[in-house]
Amino acid sequence: MPASLLVVCHANLCRSPMAAALLAQRMPQWRVLSAGIAARIGAPADPRACDALRAHGLDLSAHRARLLDASLCAQAALVLVMEHAQRRYIEQRFAFARGRVFSLGVALDAAGVPRYFDIADPYRGRPEGFDACATTVARAIDVWAGRLAAFAEATQACALPDAGAH
């Protein structure tokens, strides 16, 4: 089974579904899930988020909001959040996840040093805000792609062999 990656935002209606779909497209070797710390369970993705991702060739129509819980955190090799406050919340509520929670918003400066930032919530905003959010998320995923590929390789190299592979 591929490594699991969890993307978290506030309501699981805009940012995390967009990020999960973009990550799954870019990193097919990962099992990508999304959730919200205050999700309206079962709610569909915001229609403007769906529209923004159509430009990337992705369909969010099947998405339904899911509430973040201990089980999702436990099965995730990495948890990527949209805001620093979400990282604090997860690390306080699910202490076992410490060391695996990171900001999705990252850019490399001129020296190649990562700079983390919050990704603004476009909820209740104009369609252009959703397009800008999708673009920001896609650029952050470009930075994360190399890191995630290296992490997946390292995780796979450290895995124990199957019991039947003697």
N, C-alpha and C positions, 0 to 999 in steps of 0.2 A: 504494500500500500504506500502511495506517495506521502511525503511529509505534508502536514497540515499547516496552513497559514490562515490566521483569523484577522479580519479587518473590522475595526470597531469605530463607530461614531455615536452620536447622541440617540437618534431615533431609528436608525437603520432604514431610512427612506431615501436619502440622497447620496451623501459622500461614500459611505462604506459599500453600498451596492455598486456604485460606479467603480470604485477602486477594486472591489472583488472581481467584477467582470473584466476590467482592464488587466488585472494581475493574471487571471486565469487564461486570458488570451495570450499574454506575453510569456507566462511561465507555466506551460502545460504540465510540467513535471510535479507541480504542487497541487494539492487538494486545497482549494481556496473557499473559505466560508466568511460570512459577515454577520454582524450582530450589532445591537445598540444597547447602551446602558440604560436607556429609558424608552425602549421600543414599544410601539403600538403593535402588539403581536398580531401577525397575519395581514397587516396593512400592505398594500402594494407600493412599489417605488413611486416617488413623485413623478407625475407625467413629464415634467420639465427635465428631470434626470434621464428618463427614458429617451426623450428627444435629443438630449445632449450626447447620449451614447450611440444613437443611430449614426451619427457622423463618424463614429469609430467602427461601424459595422457590427455593433452589439445590440442585443435585445434584452431589456430588463423586464419584459412583461410578465414573466413567471416569478419574479422576485416577490417574496413575502417577508415582512419584517420579523426578526427573531430577537428575543431578549437575551442579552449576555448572561451566561451562568457559569458555574464552576466547571461543569462538564466540557463546555466549549473551550474554556481557558486551559483545562488540563490536557486536552487532545492536541492543542496547537503547539507546534514547535516554535512559532513566533507569533506575536500579536502586534499588529500595526494600528496605531490610533491616529486620529485627526488632530487632537489637541492635547497639550501637555496636561491639562486638568483630567482628561480621560485616562491618561497613563497613571496619574496619582490615584485616581479612583480604583482602577483595576489592581494596582499594587497594594492598596490598603485593603480592599475587599477580598482579593484572592492572592494572598501573600506568596503562595507557591509559584505564582507566575512571574515574580520578580526576576529580572535578568533576561526575560524573554519579551518584554513590552517596549516598543520603540515608536517614535513618531514616523508616520509615513512621509510627512513633509520634510524633504531633505534636498539640498542642492550642494554642489561642490563649489568651493570658492576657487580663485585663481591658482592657489597652491594645492588644490585637490583635497582640502580639508572639508569634511561634511559640516553643513550648517543646517540645523533643524528649525522648523517653523510650523506654526499651526496652519491648518487648511480651513479657511473660512467656510461656514455653513451657508449654502445658498438658499436654504428653505425660506419660503415666502417671498423670495426675491424675483427678479426679472429673469427671463430665459437666458439673457447674456451672462448672468452670474453663474448659471449652471454650466454653460459652455466654458466659461473661464475656470470653474472648478474642475471640470473634466480635463482641461488642458493642464492645469497645475498638477493634478493627480497623475496624469500620463507622464509628465516630466519627472515627477518624483519616482515613479515606477522605473523609468529609464535608469535613474541612479541606483535604485534598489536591485535591479535585475542582475547585475554582476555579483553583488553581495549575496543575493539569494541563491544564485547558481553555485557559488563557492560554498555556501552553508549546506546546501543539499548534497554536494559532493563529499564534504567532510562528514556529514551525518551518515551518509551511505557507507563511507569507508570505515566508520567506527561501528557499524551495525554488526551484531553477532551473526555468524552463519546459521542457516537453517539446521535444525536437528537432524534432518535427513541427508544433509550434504557432507557426509563423512568421507 
